[in-house]
Amino acid sequence: MDNKHIEMRGVRKNFQFFTLDNLSLDLEAGEVMGFVGPNGAGKSTTLRILTTLTRPTSGSARVLGHDVVAEAGTVRQHIAVVIQDTAVDLFLNVRDNLLTYARFRGVTGVEARRRTDAVLERFGLTAEASRKVMDLSGGFKRRVQVAKTFLVDTPVVFLDEFSTGMDPLLKRSVMDLLRQERDRGRTIVLTTQILNEAEALCDDILIVNEGRQVARGDLHTLKRLSQGVYEVSIAFEDLPEGLVAELEARSPLRLAVSGTTIEVALREPEADVLALVASMLARGRVMRLEVGGASLEDIFVELLQKRPA
């Protein structure tokens, strides 16, 4: 039995100033797939094609075996979608938004009310249940939109920048819920610019830029693309004078300074990195030191830097 939940073959979408170019992929049931890339990379366009909101110029895409153009209605019955625009009824209160969505998806009566109460609690919305959505902050509106996907048991979920406006505690809670849904067999496809989200959630990551695939694989596979990259994080009691300029002169892949903490990613021989660490330890009192391999952020930056203009 074919276990593919999503199939794309040579999908292309032409716009006046942008082209999504020849994307192909297969995604099995119960996987979390992340589309990662900068603004304008084609992440949202890909999701809009897979969710039947945009027609591809050429190529084909299927969700649960159904063509997203020829069988768009059937595809919509089997998916739940969170898009960047806040797709909620601003004039209904929070509870009625959820109940209405549940009824549209065939969940009614006592079961609809039970699921709604559970979702309100999960997303910290119980106290806001009687408020009109139009009176909520942007972050709370986003909570309502994401909460709707947990009211139904569709096999496939699409999330476009799902964590926008969420505080760190809620985001962590939602990520835990998404892992639970994956473990239940739901397939989740998400877009994000927040690389630690992709690193924490995704079984499969597709890095896109300017409408084209740059790299794809699980985190371990992608890290092999950046062998020889080392990440150093060091916190001083007082930041040594001149150290940042010295690091900049080494042409790091990434360099960030926050207070007295320096984070730097370098593609250099291991012996040179260890020598650098030893020299930094001698520059002042060190409060914390971490040395490791490339993070997804390092991989992302390096791959985009390698891509020809």
Contacts in CASP RR format, 6 or more apart in sequence:
PFRMAT RR
TARGET T0000
AUTHOR 0000-0000-0000
METHOD contacts of the structure
MODEL  1
MDNKHIEMRGVRKNFQFFTLDNLSLDLEAGEVMGFVGPNGAGKSTTLRIL
TTLTRPTSGSARVLGHDVVAEAGTVRQHIAVVIQDTAVDLFLNVRDNLLT
YARFRGVTGVEARRRTDAVLERFGLTAEASRKVMDLSGGFKRRVQVAKTF
LVDTPVVFLDEFSTGMDPLLKRSVMDLLRQERDRGRTIVLTTQILNEAEA
LCDDILIVNEGRQVARGDLHTLKRLSQGVYEVSIAFEDLPEGLVAELEAR
SPLRLAVSGTTIEVALREPEADVLALVASMLARGRVMRLEVGGASLEDIF
VELLQKRPA
2 65 0 8 1.000
3 28 0 8 1.000
3 29 0 8 1.000
4 26 0 8 1.000
4 27 0 8 1.000
4 28 0 8 1.000
4 29 0 8 1.000
4 65 0 8 1.000
5 27 0 8 1.000
5 28 0 8 1.000
5 29 0 8 1.000
5 30 0 8 1.000
5 31 0 8 1.000
5 63 0 8 1.000
5 64 0 8 1.000
5 155 0 8 1.000
5 156 0 8 1.000
5 187 0 8 1.000
6 25 0 8 1.000
6 26 0 8 1.000
6 27 0 8 1.000
6 33 0 8 1.000
6 50 0 8 1.000
6 61 0 8 1.000
6 62 0 8 1.000
6 63 0 8 1.000
6 156 0 8 1.000
6 187 0 8 1.000
6 189 0 8 1.000
7 25 0 8 1.000
7 26 0 8 1.000
7 27 0 8 1.000
7 60 0 8 1.000
7 61 0 8 1.000
7 62 0 8 1.000
7 65 0 8 1.000
8 23 0 8 1.000
8 24 0 8 1.000
8 25 0 8 1.000
8 26 0 8 1.000
8 50 0 8 1.000
8 60 0 8 1.000
8 61 0 8 1.000
8 62 0 8 1.000
9 24 0 8 1.000
9 59 0 8 1.000
9 60 0 8 1.000
9 61 0 8 1.000
10 22 0 8 1.000
10 23 0 8 1.000
10 24 0 8 1.000
10 58 0 8 1.000
10 59 0 8 1.000
10 60 0 8 1.000
11 20 0 8 1.000
11 22 0 8 1.000
11 23 0 8 1.000
11 24 0 8 1.000
11 46 0 8 1.000
11 49 0 8 1.000
11 56 0 8 1.000
11 58 0 8 1.000
11 59 0 8 1.000
11 60 0 8 1.000
11 61 0 8 1.000
12 19 0 8 1.000
12 20 0 8 1.000
12 21 0 8 1.000
12 22 0 8 1.000
12 23 0 8 1.000
12 56 0 8 1.000
12 57 0 8 1.000
12 58 0 8 1.000
12 59 0 8 1.000
13 19 0 8 1.000
13 20 0 8 1.000
13 45 0 8 1.000
13 49 0 8 1.000
13 54 0 8 1.000
13 56 0 8 1.000
13 57 0 8 1.000
14 57 0 8 1.000
18 40 0 8 1.000
18 42 0 8 1.000
18 45 0 8 1.000
18 210 0 8 1.000
18 211 0 8 1.000
19 211 0 8 1.000
20 42 0 8 1.000
20 45 0 8 1.000
20 46 0 8 1.000
20 49 0 8 1.000
20 56 0 8 1.000
20 211 0 8 1.000
21 211 0 8 1.000
21 212 0 8 1.000
22 212 0 8 1.000
23 46 0 8 1.000
23 208 0 8 1.000
23 211 0 8 1.000
23 213 0 8 1.000
25 33 0 8 1.000
25 206 0 8 1.000
25 216 0 8 1.000
27 33 0 8 1.000
27 187 0 8 1.000
27 189 0 8 1.000
27 204 0 8 1.000
28 187 0 8 1.000
29 155 0 8 1.000
29 185 0 8 1.000
29 187 0 8 1.000
30 182 0 8 1.000
30 185 0 8 1.000
30 186 0 8 1.000
30 187 0 8 1.000
30 188 0 8 1.000
31 182 0 8 1.000
31 187 0 8 1.000
31 188 0 8 1.000
31 203 0 8 1.000
31 204 0 8 1.000
32 178 0 8 1.000
32 179 0 8 1.000
32 182 0 8 1.000
32 187 0 8 1.000
32 188 0 8 1.000
32 189 0 8 1.000
32 190 0 8 1.000
32 201 0 8 1.000
32 202 0 8 1.000
32 203 0 8 1.000
32 204 0 8 1.000
33 187 0 8 1.000
33 188 0 8 1.000
33 189 0 8 1.000
33 190 0 8 1.000
33 202 0 8 1.000
33 203 0 8 1.000
33 204 0 8 1.000
33 205 0 8 1.000
33 206 0 8 1.000
34 189 0 8 1.000
34 190 0 8 1.000
34 191 0 8 1.000
34 192 0 8 1.000
34 198 0 8 1.000
34 201 0 8 1.000
34 202 0 8 1.000
34 204 0 8 1.000
34 205 0 8 1.000
34 206 0 8 1.000
35 42 0 8 1.000
35 43 0 8 1.000
35 46 0 8 1.000
35 47 0 8 1.000
35 189 0 8 1.000
35 190 0 8 1.000
35 191 0 8 1.000
35 192 0 8 1.000
35 206 0 8 1.000
35 208 0 8 1.000
36 43 0 8 1.000
36 191 0 8 1.000
36 192 0 8 1.000
36 193 0 8 1.000
36 195 0 8 1.000
36 198 0 8 1.000
36 205 0 8 1.000
36 206 0 8 1.000
36 207 0 8 1.000
36 208 0 8 1.000
36 296 0 8 1.000
36 300 0 8 1.000
37 43 0 8 1.000
37 193 0 8 1.000
37 207 0 8 1.000
37 208 0 8 1.000
37 209 0 8 1.000
37 300 0 8 1.000
38 193 0 8 1.000
38 209 0 8 1.000
38 304 0 8 1.000
39 193 0 8 1.000
40 210 0 8 1.000
40 211 0 8 1.000
41 208 0 8 1.000
41 209 0 8 1.000
41 210 0 8 1.000
41 211 0 8 1.000
42 208 0 8 1.000
42 211 0 8 1.000
43 160 0 8 1.000
43 191 0 8 1.000
43 208 0 8 1.000
44 83 0 8 1.000
44 84 0 8 1.000
44 160 0 8 1.000
44 191 0 8 1.000
45 54 0 8 1.000
45 211 0 8 1.000
46 191 0 8 1.000
46 208 0 8 1.000
47 81 0 8 1.000
47 83 0 8 1.000
47 158 0 8 1.000
47 160 0 8 1.000
47 189 0 8 1.000
47 191 0 8 1.000
48 54 0 8 1.000
48 83 0 8 1.000
49 55 0 8 1.000
49 56 0 8 1.000
49 61 0 8 1.000
49 68 0 8 1.000
50 61 0 8 1.000
50 63 0 8 1.000
50 68 0 8 1.000
50 158 0 8 1.000
50 189 0 8 1.000
51 68 0 8 1.000
51 75 0 8 1.000
51 76 0 8 1.000
51 79 0 8 1.000
51 81 0 8 1.000
51 83 0 8 1.000
51 158 0 8 1.000
52 68 0 8 1.000
52 69 0 8 1.000
52 72 0 8 1.000
52 73 0 8 1.000
52 75 0 8 1.000
52 76 0 8 1.000
53 83 0 8 1.000
55 69 0 8 1.000
56 68 0 8 1.000
56 69 0 8 1.000
60 67 0 8 1.000
61 67 0 8 1.000
61 68 0 8 1.000
61 69 0 8 1.000
62 68 0 8 1.000
63 75 0 8 1.000
63 78 0 8 1.000
63 79 0 8 1.000
63 156 0 8 1.000
64 75 0 8 1.000
64 78 0 8 1.000
64 155 0 8 1.000
64 156 0 8 1.000
66 74 0 8 1.000
66 75 0 8 1.000
66 78 0 8 1.000
67 75 0 8 1.000
68 75 0 8 1.000
78 154 0 8 1.000
78 155 0 8 1.000
78 156 0 8 1.000
79 154 0 8 1.000
79 155 0 8 1.000
79 156 0 8 1.000
79 157 0 8 1.000
79 158 0 8 1.000
80 148 0 8 1.000
80 149 0 8 1.000
80 152 0 8 1.000
80 154 0 8 1.000
80 156 0 8 1.000
80 157 0 8 1.000
80 158 0 8 1.000
81 87 0 8 1.000
81 149 0 8 1.000
81 157 0 8 1.000
81 158 0 8 1.000
81 160 0 8 1.000
82 145 0 8 1.000
82 146 0 8 1.000
82 148 0 8 1.000
82 149 0 8 1.000
82 157 0 8 1.000
82 158 0 8 1.000
82 159 0 8 1.000
82 160 0 8 1.000
82 162 0 8 1.000
83 158 0 8 1.000
83 160 0 8 1.000
84 160 0 8 1.000
84 161 0 8 1.000
84 164 0 8 1.000
86 138 0 8 1.000
86 141 0 8 1.000
86 142 0 8 1.000
86 145 0 8 1.000
87 145 0 8 1.000
88 97 0 8 1.000
88 133 0 8 1.000
88 141 0 8 1.000
88 144 0 8 1.000
88 145 0 8 1.000
88 148 0 8 1.000
89 96 0 8 1.000
89 97 0 8 1.000
89 100 0 8 1.000
89 133 0 8 1.000
90 132 0 8 1.000
90 133 0 8 1.000
90 134 0 8 1.000
91 132 0 8 1.000
91 133 0 8 1.000
91 134 0 8 1.000
92 100 0 8 1.000
92 132 0 8 1.000
92 133 0 8 1.000
93 129 0 8 1.000
93 130 0 8 1.000
93 131 0 8 1.000
93 132 0 8 1.000
93 133 0 8 1.000
94 120 0 8 1.000
94 125 0 8 1.000
94 128 0 8 1.000
94 129 0 8 1.000
94 130 0 8 1.000
94 131 0 8 1.000
94 133 0 8 1.000
94 136 0 8 1.000
94 144 0 8 1.000
95 116 0 8 1.000
95 120 0 8 1.000
95 129 0 8 1.000
95 130 0 8 1.000
97 133 0 8 1.000
97 144 0 8 1.000
97 148 0 8 1.000
98 116 0 8 1.000
98 119 0 8 1.000
98 120 0 8 1.000
98 144 0 8 1.000
98 147 0 8 1.000
98 148 0 8 1.000
98 151 0 8 1.000
99 112 0 8 1.000
99 113 0 8 1.000
99 116 0 8 1.000
101 148 0 8 1.000
101 151 0 8 1.000
101 152 0 8 1.000
102 108 0 8 1.000
102 112 0 8 1.000
102 115 0 8 1.000
102 116 0 8 1.000
102 151 0 8 1.000
102 152 0 8 1.000
103 112 0 8 1.000
105 151 0 8 1.000
105 152 0 8 1.000
105 154 0 8 1.000
107 115 0 8 1.000
107 151 0 8 1.000
107 152 0 8 1.000
112 151 0 8 1.000
115 151 0 8 1.000
116 151 0 8 1.000
119 125 0 8 1.000
119 147 0 8 1.000
119 148 0 8 1.000
119 150 0 8 1.000
119 151 0 8 1.000
120 126 0 8 1.000
120 129 0 8 1.000
120 147 0 8 1.000
122 147 0 8 1.000
122 150 0 8 1.000
122 173 0 8 1.000
122 177 0 8 1.000
123 143 0 8 1.000
123 144 0 8 1.000
123 146 0 8 1.000
123 147 0 8 1.000
123 170 0 8 1.000
123 174 0 8 1.000
124 143 0 8 1.000
124 170 0 8 1.000
125 140 0 8 1.000
125 143 0 8 1.000
125 144 0 8 1.000
125 147 0 8 1.000
128 136 0 8 1.000
128 140 0 8 1.000
133 141 0 8 1.000
133 144 0 8 1.000
136 144 0 8 1.000
138 165 0 8 1.000
139 164 0 8 1.000
139 165 0 8 1.000
139 166 0 8 1.000
142 162 0 8 1.000
142 164 0 8 1.000
142 165 0 8 1.000
142 166 0 8 1.000
143 166 0 8 1.000
143 170 0 8 1.000
146 159 0 8 1.000
146 162 0 8 1.000
146 174 0 8 1.000
149 157 0 8 1.000
149 159 0 8 1.000
150 177 0 8 1.000
150 181 0 8 1.000
153 186 0 8 1.000
154 186 0 8 1.000
155 185 0 8 1.000
155 186 0 8 1.000
155 187 0 8 1.000
156 186 0 8 1.000
156 187 0 8 1.000
156 188 0 8 1.000
156 189 0 8 1.000
157 181 0 8 1.000
157 186 0 8 1.000
157 187 0 8 1.000
157 188 0 8 1.000
157 189 0 8 1.000
158 188 0 8 1.000
158 189 0 8 1.000
158 190 0 8 1.000
159 178 0 8 1.000
159 188 0 8 1.000
159 189 0 8 1.000
159 190 0 8 1.000
159 191 0 8 1.000
160 190 0 8 1.000
160 191 0 8 1.000
161 191 0 8 1.000
161 192 0 8 1.000
161 193 0 8 1.000
162 174 0 8 1.000
162 190 0 8 1.000
162 192 0 8 1.000
163 171 0 8 1.000
163 174 0 8 1.000
163 192 0 8 1.000
163 194 0 8 1.000
163 197 0 8 1.000
166 174 0 8 1.000
171 197 0 8 1.000
175 197 0 8 1.000
175 200 0 8 1.000
175 201 0 8 1.000
178 188 0 8 1.000
178 201 0 8 1.000
179 201 0 8 1.000
181 188 0 8 1.000
182 188 0 8 1.000
182 203 0 8 1.000
188 201 0 8 1.000
190 197 0 8 1.000
190 198 0 8 1.000
190 201 0 8 1.000
190 202 0 8 1.000
192 198 0 8 1.000
195 295 0 8 1.000
195 296 0 8 1.000
195 297 0 8 1.000
195 300 0 8 1.000
196 296 0 8 1.000
196 297 0 8 1.000
198 205 0 8 1.000
198 296 0 8 1.000
199 219 0 8 1.000
199 295 0 8 1.000
199 296 0 8 1.000
202 218 0 8 1.000
202 219 0 8 1.000
203 218 0 8 1.000
204 216 0 8 1.000
204 217 0 8 1.000
204 218 0 8 1.000
205 216 0 8 1.000
205 217 0 8 1.000
205 218 0 8 1.000
205 219 0 8 1.000
205 222 0 8 1.000
205 296 0 8 1.000
206 213 0 8 1.000
206 215 0 8 1.000
206 216 0 8 1.000
206 217 0 8 1.000
207 213 0 8 1.000
207 214 0 8 1.000
207 215 0 8 1.000
207 216 0 8 1.000
207 222 0 8 1.000
207 299 0 8 1.000
207 300 0 8 1.000
207 303 0 8 1.000
207 304 0 8 1.000
208 214 0 8 1.000
209 304 0 8 1.000
209 307 0 8 1.000
210 307 0 8 1.000
214 303 0 8 1.000
214 304 0 8 1.000
214 307 0 8 1.000
215 222 0 8 1.000
215 225 0 8 1.000
215 299 0 8 1.000
215 303 0 8 1.000
219 296 0 8 1.000
222 296 0 8 1.000
222 299 0 8 1.000
223 293 0 8 1.000
223 294 0 8 1.000
223 299 0 8 1.000
225 299 0 8 1.000
225 302 0 8 1.000
225 303 0 8 1.000
226 267 0 8 1.000
226 294 0 8 1.000
226 298 0 8 1.000
226 299 0 8 1.000
226 302 0 8 1.000
228 267 0 8 1.000
228 268 0 8 1.000
228 269 0 8 1.000
228 270 0 8 1.000
228 293 0 8 1.000
228 294 0 8 1.000
229 253 0 8 1.000
229 265 0 8 1.000
229 266 0 8 1.000
229 267 0 8 1.000
229 293 0 8 1.000
229 294 0 8 1.000
229 298 0 8 1.000
229 299 0 8 1.000
229 302 0 8 1.000
230 265 0 8 1.000
230 266 0 8 1.000
230 267 0 8 1.000
230 268 0 8 1.000
230 270 0 8 1.000
230 273 0 8 1.000
230 291 0 8 1.000
230 292 0 8 1.000
230 293 0 8 1.000
230 294 0 8 1.000
231 263 0 8 1.000
231 264 0 8 1.000
231 265 0 8 1.000
231 290 0 8 1.000
231 291 0 8 1.000
231 292 0 8 1.000
231 293 0 8 1.000
231 294 0 8 1.000
231 295 0 8 1.000
231 298 0 8 1.000
232 262 0 8 1.000
232 263 0 8 1.000
232 264 0 8 1.000
232 265 0 8 1.000
232 266 0 8 1.000
232 273 0 8 1.000
232 276 0 8 1.000
232 277 0 8 1.000
232 280 0 8 1.000
232 289 0 8 1.000
232 290 0 8 1.000
232 291 0 8 1.000
232 292 0 8 1.000
233 261 0 8 1.000
233 262 0 8 1.000
233 263 0 8 1.000
233 288 0 8 1.000
233 289 0 8 1.000
233 290 0 8 1.000
233 291 0 8 1.000
234 261 0 8 1.000
234 262 0 8 1.000
234 277 0 8 1.000
234 280 0 8 1.000
234 286 0 8 1.000
234 288 0 8 1.000
234 289 0 8 1.000
234 290 0 8 1.000
235 260 0 8 1.000
235 261 0 8 1.000
235 262 0 8 1.000
235 286 0 8 1.000
235 287 0 8 1.000
235 288 0 8 1.000
235 289 0 8 1.000
236 260 0 8 1.000
236 261 0 8 1.000
236 262 0 8 1.000
236 283 0 8 1.000
236 284 0 8 1.000
236 285 0 8 1.000
236 286 0 8 1.000
236 287 0 8 1.000
237 260 0 8 1.000
237 284 0 8 1.000
237 285 0 8 1.000
237 286 0 8 1.000
237 287 0 8 1.000
238 260 0 8 1.000
238 284 0 8 1.000
238 285 0 8 1.000
239 257 0 8 1.000
239 259 0 8 1.000
239 260 0 8 1.000
239 262 0 8 1.000
240 280 0 8 1.000
240 283 0 8 1.000
240 284 0 8 1.000
243 262 0 8 1.000
243 280 0 8 1.000
243 283 0 8 1.000
244 255 0 8 1.000
244 257 0 8 1.000
244 262 0 8 1.000
247 255 0 8 1.000
247 262 0 8 1.000
247 264 0 8 1.000
248 255 0 8 1.000
250 266 0 8 1.000
250 268 0 8 1.000
250 276 0 8 1.000
252 264 0 8 1.000
252 265 0 8 1.000
252 266 0 8 1.000
253 265 0 8 1.000
253 266 0 8 1.000
253 267 0 8 1.000
253 298 0 8 1.000
253 301 0 8 1.000
253 302 0 8 1.000
253 305 0 8 1.000
254 263 0 8 1.000
254 264 0 8 1.000
254 265 0 8 1.000
254 297 0 8 1.000
254 298 0 8 1.000
254 301 0 8 1.000
255 262 0 8 1.000
255 263 0 8 1.000
255 264 0 8 1.000
255 265 0 8 1.000
256 262 0 8 1.000
256 263 0 8 1.000
256 264 0 8 1.000
257 263 0 8 1.000
260 287 0 8 1.000
261 288 0 8 1.000
265 294 0 8 1.000
265 295 0 8 1.000
265 297 0 8 1.000
265 298 0 8 1.000
265 301 0 8 1.000
266 273 0 8 1.000
266 276 0 8 1.000
267 302 0 8 1.000
268 276 0 8 1.000
273 291 0 8 1.000
277 289 0 8 1.000
277 291 0 8 1.000
280 286 0 8 1.000
281 289 0 8 1.000
294 302 0 8 1.000
END
